[in-house]
Amino acid sequence: MNTKQLISEAVALPVEERALVVDSLLRSLNQPESEIDKKWATEATHRLAQLRSGGVAAIPGEEVFGSVWKRFEK
């Protein structure tokens, strides 16, 4: 399997599995600082639970980036 095929298959995975692949690849490049990573993992888990429970609403990326670009236009 070549790199292009690997990427194509990875992109087809469900979002949580893609996140796991990305995390694994990044960890292979940068050795994690365990205490900081534990805090971020806890925060990410908390945020995911909030999204799934309906406690917070997701904002489409286009809307977020549009807002950011508007700030820079001033």
Stockholm file with secondary structure:
# STOCKHOLM 1.0

chainA/1-74         MNTKQLISEAVALPVEERALVVDSLLRSLNQPESEIDKKWATEATHRLAQLRSGGVAAIPGEEVFGSVWKRFEK
#=GR chainA/1-74 SS CCHHHHHHHHHTSCHHHHHHHHHHHHHHHSCCCHHHHHHHHHHHHHHHHHHHHTSSCCCCHHHHHHHHHHHHHC
#=GC SS_cons        CCHHHHHHHHHTSCHHHHHHHHHHHHHHHSCCCHHHHHHHHHHHHHHHHHHHHTSSCCCCHHHHHHHHHHHHHC
//
